[in-house]
Amino acid sequence: MHFLINRRTDYAIRMVLGLARHPPGTRLSSQQLSEEMFIPLPMLYSLLKELARARLIRTYSGAGGGVELAHAPEDITLWDVVAAVDRAPQISECVEYVDTCPLVGTCPVRKRWIRLQHLVRRELEGITFAELAQESQEMMSVTQ
């Protein structure tokens, strides 16, 4: 079962959240983002490429360069980031790979797996980084 969010995906989510916590158009250096979100710099560099390829972030080199969100935080969902850096979480292989199950035509469980799969995706698609950034700011103000 591939349902756990792996470390790379967690770091990618942290990266987008770190950028979303700043005012729109703010560029952060890779170093600053790494330090703020506790992401090892080599991993951050690797994920920058994937998130840029997915057009979720923009990177700029040279003096005044850095990284920024490519869209407003309310237009980026958890699903967007998960799908950009990892296979989508799946409940069961039979949902995506029908050929793996010898009971495909007679299995009463498969339709439940499909329903749960849709619920997970819908939930991830419904969570924006604007919401997460707001919650993060509120949590940080409580702990200070």
N, CA and C atoms as a LAMMPS dump frame, in Angstrom:
ITEM: TIMESTEP
0
ITEM: NUMBER OF ATOMS
432
ITEM: BOX BOUNDS ff ff ff
-5.0000000000000000e+02 5.0000000000000000e+02
-5.0000000000000000e+02 5.0000000000000000e+02
-5.0000000000000000e+02 5.0000000000000000e+02
ITEM: ATOMS id mol type element x y z
1 1 1 N 0.845 -1.181 0
2 1 2 C 0 0 0
3 1 3 C 0.884 1.235 0
4 2 1 N 0.584 2.148 -0.858
5 2 2 C 1.331 3.4 -0.96
6 2 3 C 0.438 4.523 -0.459
7 3 1 N 0.312 4.627 0.841
8 3 2 C -0.577 5.64 1.381
9 3 3 C 0.16 6.643 2.247
10 4 1 N 1.3 6.267 2.754
11 4 2 C 2.045 7.173 3.604
12 4 3 C 2.655 8.311 2.794
13 5 1 N 2.625 9.489 3.358
14 5 2 C 3.299 10.622 2.744
15 5 3 C 4.783 10.465 3.088
16 6 1 N 5.616 10.305 2.08
17 6 2 C 7.03 10.083 2.351
18 6 3 C 7.751 11.388 2.691
19 7 1 N 8.985 11.28 3.074
20 7 2 C 9.75 12.44 3.53
21 7 3 C 9.897 13.495 2.437
22 8 1 N 10.155 13.068 1.201
23 8 2 C 10.293 14.026 0.092
24 8 3 C 9.006 14.838 -0.082
25 9 1 N 7.878 14.146 -0.033
26 9 2 C 6.596 14.827 -0.185
27 9 3 C 6.362 15.778 0.986
28 10 1 N 6.709 15.345 2.18
29 10 2 C 6.583 16.203 3.36
30 10 3 C 7.435 17.463 3.198
31 11 1 N 8.66 17.308 2.73
32 11 2 C 9.53 18.469 2.516
33 11 3 C 8.961 19.397 1.445
34 12 1 N 8.412 18.83 0.371
35 12 2 C 7.83 19.657 -0.686
36 12 3 C 6.65 20.46 -0.14
37 13 1 N 5.836 19.818 0.681
38 13 2 C 4.707 20.519 1.307
39 13 3 C 5.227 21.626 2.205
40 14 1 N 6.261 21.345 2.969
41 14 2 C 6.855 22.379 3.834
42 14 3 C 7.378 23.553 3.016
43 15 1 N 7.996 23.254 1.87
44 15 2 C 8.53 24.326 1.029
45 15 3 C 7.421 25.264 0.57
46 16 1 N 6.348 24.704 0.056
47 16 2 C 5.248 25.529 -0.434
48 16 3 C 4.599 26.272 0.733
49 17 1 N 4.453 25.613 1.865
50 17 2 C 3.901 26.277 3.047
51 17 3 C 4.806 27.422 3.492
52 18 1 N 6.106 27.186 3.497
53 18 2 C 7.049 28.24 3.882
54 18 3 C 6.917 29.472 3.003
55 19 1 N 6.747 29.265 1.714
56 19 2 C 6.566 30.39 0.793
57 19 3 C 5.203 31.037 0.987
58 20 1 N 4.188 30.24 1.235
59 20 2 C 2.822 30.753 1.401
60 20 3 C 2.672 31.597 2.659
61 21 1 N 3.536 31.383 3.641
62 21 2 C 3.449 32.151 4.895
63 21 3 C 3.945 33.582 4.73
64 22 1 N 4.578 33.873 3.622
65 22 2 C 5.091 35.227 3.359
66 22 3 C 4.124 35.968 2.434
67 23 1 N 4.189 37.295 2.432
68 23 2 C 3.305 38.068 1.547
69 23 3 C 3.501 37.671 0.073
70 24 1 N 2.455 37.793 -0.728
71 24 2 C 2.557 37.431 -2.154
72 24 3 C 3.727 38.151 -2.834
73 25 1 N 4.401 37.427 -3.709
74 25 2 C 5.527 37.995 -4.447
75 25 3 C 6.842 37.997 -3.694
76 26 1 N 6.837 37.511 -2.462
77 26 2 C 8.07 37.472 -1.676
78 26 3 C 8.978 36.375 -2.213
79 27 1 N 10.222 36.739 -2.469
80 27 2 C 11.222 35.751 -2.877
81 27 3 C 12.097 35.437 -1.674
82 28 1 N 12.264 34.158 -1.451
83 28 2 C 13.152 33.706 -0.386
84 28 3 C 14.363 33.039 -1.016
85 29 1 N 15.495 33.168 -0.369
86 29 2 C 16.658 32.417 -0.829
87 29 3 C 16.455 30.954 -0.444
88 30 1 N 17.121 30.085 -1.15
89 30 2 C 17.046 28.657 -0.819
90 30 3 C 17.503 28.43 0.613
91 31 1 N 18.553 29.125 1.009
92 31 2 C 19.081 28.994 2.36
93 31 3 C 18.034 29.392 3.399
94 32 1 N 17.373 30.522 3.168
95 32 2 C 16.358 30.999 4.111
96 32 3 C 15.198 30.008 4.213
97 33 1 N 14.736 29.51 3.065
98 33 2 C 13.636 28.553 3.063
99 33 3 C 14.044 27.262 3.766
100 34 1 N 15.262 26.829 3.518
101 34 2 C 15.798 25.629 4.165
102 34 3 C 15.802 25.783 5.686
103 35 1 N 16.268 26.929 6.148
104 35 2 C 16.366 27.172 7.595
105 35 3 C 14.99 27.341 8.237
106 36 1 N 14.106 28.088 7.587
107 36 2 C 12.776 28.335 8.158
108 36 3 C 11.948 27.064 8.274
109 37 1 N 12.099 26.172 7.306
110 37 2 C 11.228 24.998 7.25
111 37 3 C 11.954 23.694 7.597
112 38 1 N 13.2 23.802 8.055
113 38 2 C 13.968 22.637 8.513
114 38 3 C 14.075 21.564 7.425
115 39 1 N 14.515 21.993 6.257
116 39 2 C 14.681 21.092 5.114
117 39 3 C 16.155 21.063 4.744
118 40 1 N 16.766 19.899 4.666
119 40 2 C 18.172 19.838 4.243
120 40 3 C 18.334 20.487 2.862
121 41 1 N 19.354 21.313 2.728
122 41 2 C 19.558 22.062 1.495
123 41 3 C 19.654 21.18 0.244
124 42 1 N 20.379 20.051 0.267
125 42 2 C 20.417 19.215 -0.942
126 42 3 C 19.026 18.722 -1.356
127 43 1 N 18.198 18.376 -0.392
128 43 2 C 16.836 17.932 -0.696
129 43 3 C 16.015 19.088 -1.251
130 44 1 N 16.189 20.266 -0.665
131 44 2 C 15.465 21.44 -1.132
132 44 3 C 15.796 21.713 -2.594
133 45 1 N 17.083 21.659 -2.959
134 45 2 C 17.474 21.903 -4.352
135 45 3 C 16.828 20.893 -5.292
136 46 1 N 16.795 19.65 -4.885
137 46 2 C 16.183 18.61 -5.705
138 46 3 C 14.692 18.878 -5.905
139 47 1 N 14.018 19.243 -4.843
140 47 2 C 12.574 19.481 -4.916
141 47 3 C 12.229 20.781 -5.638
142 48 1 N 13.127 21.763 -5.583
143 48 2 C 12.887 23.014 -6.304
144 48 3 C 12.655 22.732 -7.785
145 49 1 N 13.467 21.859 -8.337
146 49 2 C 13.35 21.522 -9.763
147 49 3 C 11.989 20.899 -10.064
148 50 1 N 11.567 19.975 -9.213
149 50 2 C 10.288 19.299 -9.447
150 50 3 C 9.102 20.246 -9.289
151 51 1 N 9.153 21.084 -8.275
152 51 2 C 8.052 22.027 -8.056
153 51 3 C 8.017 23.093 -9.143
154 52 1 N 9.179 23.486 -9.652
155 52 2 C 9.232 24.448 -10.757
156 52 3 C 8.709 23.8 -12.041
157 53 1 N 9.084 22.543 -12.282
158 53 2 C 8.599 21.821 -13.458
159 53 3 C 7.075 21.689 -13.421
160 54 1 N 6.52 21.548 -12.237
161 54 2 C 5.061 21.45 -12.075
162 54 3 C 4.401 22.835 -12.078
163 55 1 N 5.211 23.865 -12.2
164 55 2 C 4.74 25.264 -12.251
165 55 3 C 4.023 25.7 -10.981
166 56 1 N 4.514 25.176 -9.858
167 56 2 C 3.979 25.595 -8.568
168 56 3 C 4.826 26.706 -7.964
169 57 1 N 6.104 26.731 -8.323
170 57 2 C 7.01 27.777 -7.856
171 57 3 C 7.795 28.312 -9.05
172 58 1 N 8.422 29.473 -8.828
173 58 2 C 9.341 30.042 -9.815
174 58 3 C 10.676 30.254 -9.113
175 59 1 N 11.73 29.964 -9.825
176 59 2 C 13.064 30.175 -9.278
177 59 3 C 13.776 31.241 -10.106
178 60 1 N 14.61 32.015 -9.428
179 60 2 C 15.377 33.087 -10.059
180 60 3 C 16.816 32.96 -9.597
181 61 1 N 17.738 33.049 -10.523
182 61 2 C 19.149 32.938 -10.153
183 61 3 C 19.781 34.321 -10.079
184 62 1 N 20.97 34.352 -9.529
185 62 2 C 21.733 35.587 -9.448
186 62 3 C 21.338 36.467 -8.279
187 63 1 N 21.938 37.677 -8.261
188 63 2 C 21.642 38.644 -7.198
189 63 3 C 20.163 38.995 -7.245
190 64 1 N 19.525 38.988 -6.104
191 64 2 C 18.096 39.265 -6.028
192 64 3 C 17.246 38.075 -6.445
193 65 1 N 17.899 36.95 -6.659
194 65 2 C 17.177 35.747 -7.057
195 65 3 C 16.496 35.112 -5.868
196 66 1 N 16.079 33.908 -6.048
197 66 2 C 15.418 33.175 -4.978
198 66 3 C 14.288 32.338 -5.536
199 67 1 N 13.348 32.067 -4.685
200 67 2 C 12.207 31.225 -5.059
201 67 3 C 10.932 31.877 -4.536
202 68 1 N 9.863 31.772 -5.329
203 68 2 C 8.568 32.312 -4.931
204 68 3 C 7.479 31.411 -5.479
205 69 1 N 6.282 31.555 -4.929
206 69 2 C 5.149 30.799 -5.443
207 69 3 C 4.8 31.297 -6.845
208 70 1 N 4.398 30.392 -7.701
209 70 2 C 3.987 30.755 -9.058
210 70 3 C 2.514 31.154 -9.113
211 71 1 N 1.778 30.841 -8.061
212 71 2 C 0.348 31.149 -7.99
213 71 3 C 0.03 31.635 -6.583
214 72 1 N -1.121 32.218 -6.426
215 72 2 C -1.579 32.617 -5.097
216 72 3 C -1.777 31.36 -4.247
217 73 1 N -1.495 31.449 -2.953
218 73 2 C -1.635 30.277 -2.078
219 73 3 C -3.034 29.654 -2.099
220 74 1 N -4.053 30.459 -2.354
221 74 2 C -5.402 29.893 -2.402
222 74 3 C -5.645 29.085 -3.676
223 75 1 N -4.715 29.164 -4.619
224 75 2 C -4.837 28.402 -5.866
225 75 3 C -3.95 27.156 -5.908
226 76 1 N -3.259 26.874 -4.81
227 76 2 C -2.398 25.689 -4.73
228 76 3 C -2.938 24.795 -3.617
229 77 1 N -3.166 23.533 -3.942
230 77 2 C -3.709 22.598 -2.961
231 77 3 C -2.667 21.568 -2.548
232 78 1 N -2.981 20.891 -1.468
233 78 2 C -2.114 19.785 -1.05
234 78 3 C -1.99 18.748 -2.169
235 79 1 N -3.087 18.485 -2.854
236 79 2 C -3.055 17.521 -3.953
237 79 3 C -2.05 17.952 -5.021
238 80 1 N -2.011 19.239 -5.345
239 80 2 C -1.085 19.731 -6.366
240 80 3 C 0.356 19.376 -6.022
241 81 1 N 0.726 19.576 -4.775
242 81 2 C 2.101 19.329 -4.358
243 81 3 C 2.388 17.834 -4.304
244 82 1 N 1.483 17.072 -3.734
245 82 2 C 1.673 15.621 -3.666
246 82 3 C 1.829 15.051 -5.073
247 83 1 N 0.962 15.448 -5.976
248 83 2 C 1.002 14.929 -7.346
249 83 3 C 2.263 15.375 -8.081
250 84 1 N 2.817 16.525 -7.704
251 84 2 C 4.011 17.041 -8.381
252 84 3 C 5.267 16.262 -8.027
253 85 1 N 5.345 15.737 -6.814
254 85 2 C 6.61 15.125 -6.377
255 85 3 C 6.524 13.633 -6.079
256 86 1 N 5.335 13.07 -6.115
257 86 2 C 5.201 11.673 -5.736
258 86 3 C 4.014 11.065 -6.467
259 87 1 N 3.959 9.759 -6.452
260 87 2 C 2.739 9.104 -6.91
261 87 3 C 1.626 9.485 -5.953
262 88 1 N 0.456 9.58 -6.49
263 88 2 C -0.683 9.905 -5.636
264 88 3 C -0.882 8.793 -4.612
265 89 1 N -1.235 9.149 -3.38
266 89 2 C -1.507 8.111 -2.381
267 89 3 C -2.62 7.201 -2.883
268 90 1 N -2.461 5.923 -2.706
269 90 2 C -3.514 5.009 -3.135
270 90 3 C -3.878 4.05 -2.018
271 91 1 N -5.153 3.749 -1.945
272 91 2 C -5.698 2.862 -0.93
273 91 3 C -5.304 1.419 -1.218
274 92 1 N -5.438 1.028 -2.476
275 92 2 C -5.136 -0.341 -2.883
276 92 3 C -4.678 -0.332 -4.334
277 93 1 N -3.802 -1.251 -4.676
278 93 2 C -3.336 -1.352 -6.054
279 93 3 C -4.474 -1.631 -7.016
280 94 1 N -5.505 -2.325 -6.559
281 94 2 C -6.59 -2.694 -7.465
282 94 3 C -7.371 -1.488 -7.966
283 95 1 N -7.256 -0.355 -7.289
284 95 2 C -7.95 0.841 -7.748
285 95 3 C -7.343 1.317 -9.065
286 96 1 N -6.035 1.338 -9.114
287 96 2 C -5.34 1.837 -10.297
288 96 3 C -4.935 0.724 -11.259
289 97 1 N -4.543 -0.393 -10.723
290 97 2 C -4.047 -1.505 -11.549
291 97 3 C -5.017 -2.684 -11.467
292 98 1 N -6.039 -2.641 -12.272
293 98 2 C -7.103 -3.64 -12.249
294 98 3 C -6.55 -5.044 -12.506
295 99 1 N -5.511 -5.145 -13.316
296 99 2 C -4.952 -6.451 -13.683
297 99 3 C -4.301 -7.187 -12.512
298 100 1 N -4.072 -6.503 -11.398
299 100 2 C -3.398 -7.148 -10.27
300 100 3 C -4.327 -8.024 -9.44
301 101 1 N -5.615 -7.935 -9.675
302 101 2 C -6.566 -8.685 -8.842
303 101 3 C -7.278 -9.768 -9.648
304 102 1 N -7.177 -10.996 -9.193
305 102 2 C -7.873 -12.072 -9.904
306 102 3 C -9.389 -12.052 -9.678
307 103 1 N -9.844 -11.258 -8.721
308 103 2 C -11.283 -11.195 -8.416
309 103 3 C -11.94 -9.929 -8.953
310 104 1 N -11.291 -9.265 -9.888
311 104 2 C -11.73 -7.94 -10.318
312 104 3 C -13.222 -7.848 -10.641
313 105 1 N -13.794 -8.814 -11.288
314 105 2 C -15.205 -8.736 -11.659
315 105 3 C -16.172 -9.088 -10.55
316 106 1 N -15.684 -9.716 -9.485
317 106 2 C -16.586 -10.209 -8.439
318 106 3 C -16.235 -9.702 -7.046
319 107 1 N -15.38 -8.732 -6.961
320 107 2 C -14.915 -8.263 -5.643
321 107 3 C -15.788 -7.122 -5.121
322 108 1 N -16.438 -7.32 -3.983
323 108 2 C -17.273 -6.26 -3.414
324 108 3 C -16.447 -5.182 -2.697
325 109 1 N -15.18 -5.461 -2.428
326 109 2 C -14.35 -4.518 -1.686
327 109 3 C -13.807 -3.421 -2.604
328 110 1 N -13.521 -3.758 -3.847
329 110 2 C -12.9 -2.806 -4.766
330 110 3 C -13.68 -1.494 -4.871
331 111 1 N -15 -1.574 -4.964
332 111 2 C -15.775 -0.337 -5.089
333 111 3 C -15.646 0.525 -3.827
334 112 1 N -15.443 -0.096 -2.67
335 112 2 C -15.207 0.681 -1.446
336 112 3 C -13.845 1.349 -1.483
337 113 1 N -12.838 0.625 -1.993
338 113 2 C -11.503 1.213 -2.118
339 113 3 C -11.558 2.423 -3.056
340 114 1 N -12.288 2.268 -4.149
341 114 2 C -12.413 3.372 -5.109
342 114 3 C -13.067 4.575 -4.446
343 115 1 N -14.114 4.336 -3.674
344 115 2 C -14.802 5.425 -2.973
345 115 3 C -13.858 6.128 -1.999
346 116 1 N -13.109 5.339 -1.222
347 116 2 C -12.145 5.929 -0.281
348 116 3 C -11.056 6.701 -1.018
349 117 1 N -10.608 6.164 -2.136
350 117 2 C -9.593 6.842 -2.941
351 117 3 C -10.094 8.216 -3.386
352 118 1 N -11.321 8.266 -3.84
353 118 2 C -11.905 9.544 -4.263
354 118 3 C -12.043 10.514 -3.087
355 119 1 N -12.398 9.986 -1.928
356 119 2 C -12.522 10.843 -0.735
357 119 3 C -11.18 11.446 -0.348
358 120 1 N -10.122 10.641 -0.398
359 120 2 C -8.784 11.144 -0.06
360 120 3 C -8.384 12.245 -1.039
361 121 1 N -8.551 11.968 -2.319
362 121 2 C -8.174 12.979 -3.318
363 121 3 C -8.997 14.251 -3.132
364 122 1 N -10.285 14.114 -2.97
365 122 2 C -11.148 15.286 -2.799
366 122 3 C -10.729 16.102 -1.57
367 123 1 N -10.378 15.422 -0.496
368 123 2 C -9.922 16.13 0.708
369 123 3 C -8.627 16.894 0.447
370 124 1 N -7.671 16.238 -0.193
371 124 2 C -6.399 16.9 -0.506
372 124 3 C -6.596 18.067 -1.474
373 125 1 N -7.516 17.922 -2.406
374 125 2 C -7.806 19.006 -3.352
375 125 3 C -8.519 20.176 -2.68
376 126 1 N -9.149 19.918 -1.553
377 126 2 C -9.897 20.961 -0.856
378 126 3 C -9.083 21.748 0.156
379 127 1 N -7.834 21.37 0.354
380 127 2 C -6.984 22.051 1.341
381 127 3 C -5.999 22.93 0.596
382 128 1 N -6.156 24.249 0.758
383 128 2 C -5.266 25.178 0.058
384 128 3 C -4.13 25.631 0.969
385 129 1 N -3.084 26.127 0.336
386 129 2 C -1.963 26.639 1.111
387 129 3 C -2.277 27.976 1.757
388 130 1 N -3.308 28.664 1.302
389 130 2 C -3.751 29.869 2.003
390 130 3 C -4.289 29.486 3.38
391 131 1 N -5.104 28.422 3.42
392 131 2 C -5.63 27.932 4.702
393 131 3 C -4.498 27.482 5.618
394 132 1 N -3.594 26.694 5.051
395 132 2 C -2.496 26.153 5.859
396 132 3 C -1.587 27.267 6.376
397 133 1 N -1.323 28.268 5.545
398 133 2 C -0.483 29.393 5.981
399 133 3 C -1.168 30.165 7.104
400 134 1 N -2.471 30.369 6.978
401 134 2 C -3.225 31.065 8.025
402 134 3 C -3.174 30.289 9.34
403 135 1 N -3.422 28.99 9.261
404 135 2 C -3.364 28.163 10.471
405 135 3 C -1.963 28.166 11.071
406 136 1 N -0.965 28.134 10.227
407 136 2 C 0.417 28.146 10.697
408 136 3 C 0.718 29.439 11.453
409 137 1 N 0.278 30.57 10.892
410 137 2 C 0.499 31.864 11.546
411 137 3 C -0.217 31.925 12.898
412 138 1 N -1.44 31.393 12.93
413 138 2 C -2.19 31.395 14.187
414 138 3 C -1.493 30.525 15.223
415 139 1 N -1.003 29.386 14.824
416 139 2 C -0.309 28.484 15.757
417 139 3 C 0.982 29.125 16.261
418 140 1 N 1.692 29.809 15.37
419 140 2 C 2.939 30.448 15.777
420 140 3 C 2.682 31.583 16.762
421 141 1 N 1.589 32.322 16.59
422 141 2 C 1.3 33.428 17.495
423 141 3 C 0.88 32.922 18.874
424 142 1 N 0.274 31.748 18.937
425 142 2 C -0.134 31.157 20.217
426 142 3 C 1.085 30.691 21.004
427 143 1 N 2.081 30.147 20.301
428 143 2 C 3.252 29.6 20.984
429 143 3 C 4.266 30.663 21.375
430 144 1 N 4.085 31.897 20.895
431 144 2 C 5.05 32.964 21.225
432 144 3 C 4.615 33.78 22.391
